[in-house]
Amino acid sequence: MNEVTPRDQLERAVAMLDDFYGRPLISPRYPPLDELVFTVLSQNTADVNTERSFAALKARFPDWVEARDAEVDDIEAAIALGGLAHTKAPRIQGILQALSARTGEPDLGVLDELTDADAQAYLTSLPGVGPKTAACVLLFSLKRPLMPVDTHVHRVARRLGIIDAKVTAEQAHPLLTEMAGPHDAAQIYAVHVDFVRHGRRICHARRPACYECPLASICPSAGTC
């Protein structure tokens, strides 16, 4: 019998999750800078509160220049609903100021001229922007083939044996991008969304619901977590 490679395991898992949840289709949501701010707001925050706090921020500051030049307390008040506003407000303003220092205004149009690797490096050079946030911006806004690895993606990939248990989430970004297809944004998006959905609904950090998992037949961790 042929050995199942990590790439094979990932492909099997995504096909099964596509059947179980429905194939997720990539469709850009926001322009890059909006996506970046949205992603910062989403950190440790429920989706519904992220959307509400982003809408409140845009209503208070329709132009990012206004947010850049505002009192940080005003940004904090606008995003209070999402939680951790005291941390996120200065981070958002710091990003807007850093971009303005480079181009004169808060804008990410430069990403269109950069390779995927250079675009990721540009984003991670901004204050408070790590590889997951950068990948979210590039994949969700520009359909660039880069895998965002959050806690759910990391957990599901480890339990399925796609990545080694010692691989950190940061280390997993390039590994999972390569396995999913470094030139296939649609497949990378499907892997990300499928694994996030599965991590939230069934493959929980504690007491995963292996008895109802569609991947139990191929998961080496089934019934052991």
N, C-alpha and C positions, 0 to 999 in steps of 0.2 A: 504494500500500500504506500502511495506517495505521501511524503510528509507535508503537512499543511504549514505554509509559511505565514508569517505575520501579515503580509499583504493579502494572501488568500483569505485569512481569517477576517480581516477587515472587510474585504469585498463580500464575503458570505454574510457577515453581520449586518452590513448596510442593506443588502438585498432583502434580508429577512425583516429588518426594521421598516424598510420602505413598504413592504407588504402589510406590516402590522399597523403602522401609523399613517401611511400615505407618503408618497415621495415629495419631499419639500423642494420647492422650485425657487431659485434665487431671483430676487427682484429688488434692485436698489431702493433703499428706503429714504435716505437723506443725502444731501451733498456731503463731501468729506468732512468739513469742519463741523457741521451739525452732527454728523455721525460720531465724531470724536467726542464732542461734548456730551452727547446722549450716552455714549459708552462709559464715560467717567461717572455720569449720574447713575448708571445701572449697577455700579459696583456695590455689592452687598445690599441690594435693594430689589424688592419685588417688581416684576414687569409693569404692573398697573401703576405703581407709585413712580417709577421711572418716567413713564409716559406723561403722567400728570405734572411732575416737577419740570420736565423738559418743556411742556406746553406753557407752564407758568413762567418759566425763564424767558421763553421767546415772546410771550405777551408783554413782559416787563421790559425786555430789551430786544426789540425787533431787529436791531443791527448789532453785530458782534463788536463793533467799535464802541458802542454805548456800554456794553458789558465790560469791555477792557478798561474804560475810563471811569467806571462807576466806583462807588465805595464798596468794598468787599462785603460789608454788612448788608447792602441792598441785594447783592447776589445771593447771599446766604438766606435772606428772608424769602426770596423768590423760589428757592429750591428746598425750603424747609420740609415740605411734605415727603420728600424722598428719603430723608434721614441722612445722617453724617454730613449735614450741610456745612458745619464748621470746618470740616476737612476738605470737602469738595469745592466750596466756593473759591478759596485761594488757589486751589489747583487749577480750576477752570480759568481764572483770571491770569494765572501765571503762564498758561499755555497761550492765551490770546496775546499777552505781552511779548512772549518769546517769538511768536510768529510775526508780530508787528516789527520787532527789532530786526528781523531778517528781510522782510519785504515791504515794510512801511505800513502794512495793515494786516489784520488777522485773516489769513487766507491760506488754503491748501492747494491752490491751482498748480503749484510746482510739481505735485505728485504725478500729473499727467506726463511730465517730461522724464520721469525717473523709471528705472527698472524696478521690478518687484523688490529686489534686495536693497536697492538704494532708497526706495520709498519707505521700506520698513526701518532702515537705519535713520532716515530723516525724522520719522515719527517718534522713534524711541529716543532720539536726542532731545525731545521736548520734555519739560519738567513733569514728572509723574506719569509718563507714558511708557508702559512696559510692552513686551512682545504680544501679549494677548490683546490689549487695547489696539495696538497698531494693526494686528491681523484683522480685528473686527472692522476697522475703518476700511482697510484695503479690500476685504472680501465683500462686506455688506454694501459698501457705497460704490466701489469701482469694479467689483467682480474680479479682483485679482486672486489668483490661486494660492492663498496662504491660510493655513488652518489656525483658528483661534482655539486654544486649549484652556477651558475653564475647569472647575472642579469636577463637573459631571463627565465631560469628555475624558479627562484624565482617569477618573475612577473606572469608567466603563472599559476604556482601552486596556487598563492594567488587568482588570478581572477577566477579560477575554483573552489575555495573553498576547495581545497585539504589541504591547510594549512591556519591558521588564518592570518588575515591581519597584526597582530602585530608580527608575527614570523619573525625574521631576517633571512638573508641568511645563516649566520653561524649556527643558531639554526635549520635551515631546513635540513642541511646535514644528521644528523642521522634520522630525522623524515621521510624524503623521501626515504632514504635507507631502512628503516624498511617497509614502505608501498609498495615499489616496489618489495621487496624480498631480505632480507639480505644474501641469499645464491644463488641469481640468477643474475650473472654479465651481462648476455645477456639482461635481462629485464631492469636492471638498465641503461645499455648503451642505450637501445632503448628509455627509458624515457628521459634521458639527451639529446640525439640527437634530438628527436622529439620536445621537448620543446624549445631547442635552435633554431631549424629551424623555428618553429612556431612563436617564439618571434621576430625573425629577419624579417620574411616575412609578417606576418599578425597581431600578437598580440603586436603591437608596444607600447612603453611606452606612447607616445602621439598619439592620434587619431588612435587607433587600427581599423583595417578594419573588423569590426564585420559582415558587410554585406556579406563578402565572407569567413567567418570563418566556417570550417567544424564542430567546436565544439559549435556553437551558440545555438543549441537545448539543450545542457546540461550545458551551462555556465551561472551562476547566474549574471555575470557581463556584459553579452552581451548587447550592446547598452547603457550602463551607464557610460562608461569610457570617 
